[in-house]
């Protein structure tokens, strides 16, 4: 979910000596920064690397199992499977390994999905927001999430699929023409997955965003997309959450109206392979431009 408290996944990567490069036909050709894996435990049996703090193995396995289901589902829908790794960290390890020391939101960077192995500050903030809700909103939230400690942790755990969706478009790679559209895509991927693969969790995913928006539980410093585009990813965290809740409800409306295959149509609108990109450059820019990728390794004359 986070491109707010952490650098964008398109920030400067590691030096070649510190990165592992994976390539496979039909999958991504992006690097995975394995320097973040050193000293962490490894969990086997998943279609991607899973690294975890010793104290968070159980949570790491739960997150990896959901991510594996989503990896298969999104891979089938998008006809693509990226190279990526899950890095599940305790609070102590997060401050040493993550790009941003704040234990707030998960994020995707350098081919790694950085996930919380313990309840995050985001969960605590959302609990505070829910705790200050008016009676009608409290009744709805209690009905879905209960009243126990860490009741919103299952909602936060679903965000791994949002980050996995970022790994898909990062792995091609391609960039959406607007940052808000990129985040909407990730929320569409999450909602489509929950609807198709975990329908019993659907209300757990959509109720908090809907109630928060309907009852004004969050007080964003801005609300329009121009602000989001201008300041993304460095947006005040709870304002960023408000935008994400709006994107979540937009994703729900679109997927409910058009079906989960609308995710593939959005993907196809912007995901260009190198061959397709070469065709666009040759057709729309100049014929020689279509040869840039193929001739890159040739010595300039």
N, C-alpha and C positions, 0 to 999 in steps of 0.2 A: 504493500500500500504506500510505502513511504518513498517519495522523492522530495519530501519536504525537509526532513531533518537530516538527510544524508545526501551526499553528492549524487548527481545524475549518473546513471550507468554508462553514460557516454563521456565520463570524465577520463582523465589520463590513466592509462593502464600501467601495469608493471613493466619493468625492463624485460627484454627477451630472456635473459638469464634466469629470471624469477617466474616465468610464466610457462605453463604447459599448453601446447597447441594441439588441438584435436581436430581431425578432419575425417569425414566419412560421406560417401555419396548418399544423398537423400536426407542428410542431417545438417546441422550447422557447421560452420568453419570458424567459429569464434573461439578465442582462448578462454581458459579457465585459470584464474590466478590461484595456483596451488600453494602459494606462500601462506595463505590464510588457513591452510589445513594442517600445518605442522604442529605436532604435539597433541592433536585431537584424536579421540577414538574414532574408529571407522565402523559403520554398520553395513553389513553385506546384504545382498538379496534384493536390491532395487535397481531400476534402469538408469540410475545416476549415482554419482558419488554422494555418500552421506557422512559427514563429519560432525562430531558432537563433543561437548564438554563431558567429562566423566559423570558429573552429577545430573546431567539432563538426558541420559540415554533413553529412558522410558518415554519422555515427551518427544524426543527426536524420532523414535520409532513410530509414534502415533502420527506425527506430522508427515513423515516420509511415506507412510501407508496411504494417507489422503493424497499426498502429492503424486504418488505413483498412479493412483486411479485417475487423477486429473491429467497426468502426463499422457496416459493412454487415451483418454477421452478427447483431449484437445489435439493430440497427435492425429487421431482419426478424422476429426472435424477439419483440421487445417492441412492435412496431408504433409506434415512436417514434424520433426522431432529435434529439438535443440540439444546441444551438449550443455549440461549445467551441473551444479553441485549444490546440495543443501548443507548449510553450516549452521548448526543449532547450538546456541551459546548460553551459558549461564550469565548472570549479571556481571560477575567478576571477569570472566573471559571476554565479554562484549567490550568492555572499556579498553582492553588491550588489542583486540583484533578487528573490530568493526571500524569502518571509515569515520563514523560519527559516534562519540562516546555515549550519547544519550540513549538510554534503554527504553525507547519510545515505540518505534514502528519498525516492522520488517522492511527490507529493501533488497533490490537486486543490483549487483555490481560485479564487474569482472568475471561474469559467468557463475557467480555464487549467489545463492539465495540466503541472505542472513536472517535467521529466525530466532525468536526468543524461546529459550527452554524453560523460563520461569515467567510468572505473570509480569507483564510489562507496565511501564508508567502509563502507557495509553489506556490499558485496561483500568487502572486505578482512576485516571481522569474521567473515563466514561462512567465508572461507578459513581463518582461524585456528581456528574451531570444527571445521571438517572436518579440519584438520591435527592436531588433538588427539584424533581419534576412535580407538576401539579397532580392533584388526586386522580384525574382521569388518565393521565399519561402513566402514572405509577401503577394503576390497575392493569393497564395493558402490558407493561413491561414485566410486572410480577407474574402475570398469567403465563407468559412465554418463557421467561428466564428464571422464575422462582425468586427466592429472597435470600438464598445462602451466599456465603463468601465466594468470591471469584465467579459469580454467576455469569458474567459476560466473557469469561475466558473461552468458552466454546465459540463465541462469535469471533473473537480475535484469532483463534486457531484456523478459521476458514480463510483468513487472508493469505495463507500460503499459496492458494490458487491464483490470487491476484498477482503475486510476485512471479509465479511460474509463467503467467501469461506474458509478463515483461520479458522473461527469458526467451520466449518464442520469437517475439519480433526482434529482440536484440541478436538472436542467433542467426537470422537470415543473412546479413542484418538489413533492417530498414527503419526509417524514422517516419512517424506520422507527421503530417504537415502542421499540426497544432498539438501542443502538450496536453490540452484537455481531451483531445480525441484519443491520444494514447492511453490516458487514464480511463476514459470511458470504455475503450476496448478491453482493458484488463478487468474492469468491473462486469462487462458483458460476459467475458470468459468465465468469471467466477459464478455469476448468476446462472448461466447456461449449464455449467457443471453441476451446481447444486440442484437445479431443476431436474436434470436428467439422471444423475447418479446418487444424489442424497436428498430425495424429495421430502423425507421426514425432517430435514434440517432447514427447509426453506423458510419457515416462519422465524427460526432463530437467526437467519441471515437478514431478512428484510424488515423485521419489526423495529429494531433499534433505529435504523436510518429513517424509516417512515415516521415513527413517533417523535424523534428528535426534530424533524423538519416541521411536522404538523403543529407541534406545541412550542416551537421556538426554544428548544433546550440549549442550543448553541448560539453564541453571540459572535458571529464572524466580523472581522474588521472590514471586510469587503464581500461582495456577492456576485459581481459580474465577471464574465469570462476574460475581459481585457486585463483585469487585475491578475487573475490566475496566470494568464499567459506572460504577463510582464514580470512577475516575481517568482514563478515556478523555477526550481523546486524550493526556493527559500521563502516559504510562507509560514506564518505563525501557525503552530501545530493544530490548535483546535479550529482555526479558520480552514486549514487544509482538510480536516476531518469533515467540516460542513460541506466543502466542495465534493469530497468523496461520497458523502451521503446523497448529495444531489445526483452525482453520476450513477450511483447505485440505483436510484429510483428511475433515472432515465434508462438505464440498462434493463431493468425489470420491465418497463413499459414497452421497450422495443422487442425484447425477446418474447414477452407474452403475446404481443401483437403479430409478430412475423415468424416466430419459431426460432429455435436455436441455430438454424442454418444461416440466420442473418449475420452471425459472427463470422462465418466464412466469407460472406459477401463483403463485409467491411475489410477483412484481411486481403481479399483479392483486389480490392480497390487500390491498395498501396504497396503490397508486398511484391517487389520485383526481384527475380533472380538476376544474376549477372548477365545472362543471355538476354533477358527481357530489357534490362537497363541499357545494354548495348544497342538493342533495337530502337529504343526511345531516343537515345543520343544520336544515332545515325539518321533517324527519320526527322526529328524535330530540331536538331541543332545543326549538324553538318555531317555528311557521310563519314569523314575521317574520324569524327568523334566516336562513332560506333566501334572503332578499333582500339580505343584507348585501353580498355581492360585487357584485350588479347595481346596487345603489343607492349604492355607495361615493362616486361623484363628485357625487352630489346634495348640495345645501346642506342641512345638518341644520336641522330646524325645531323 
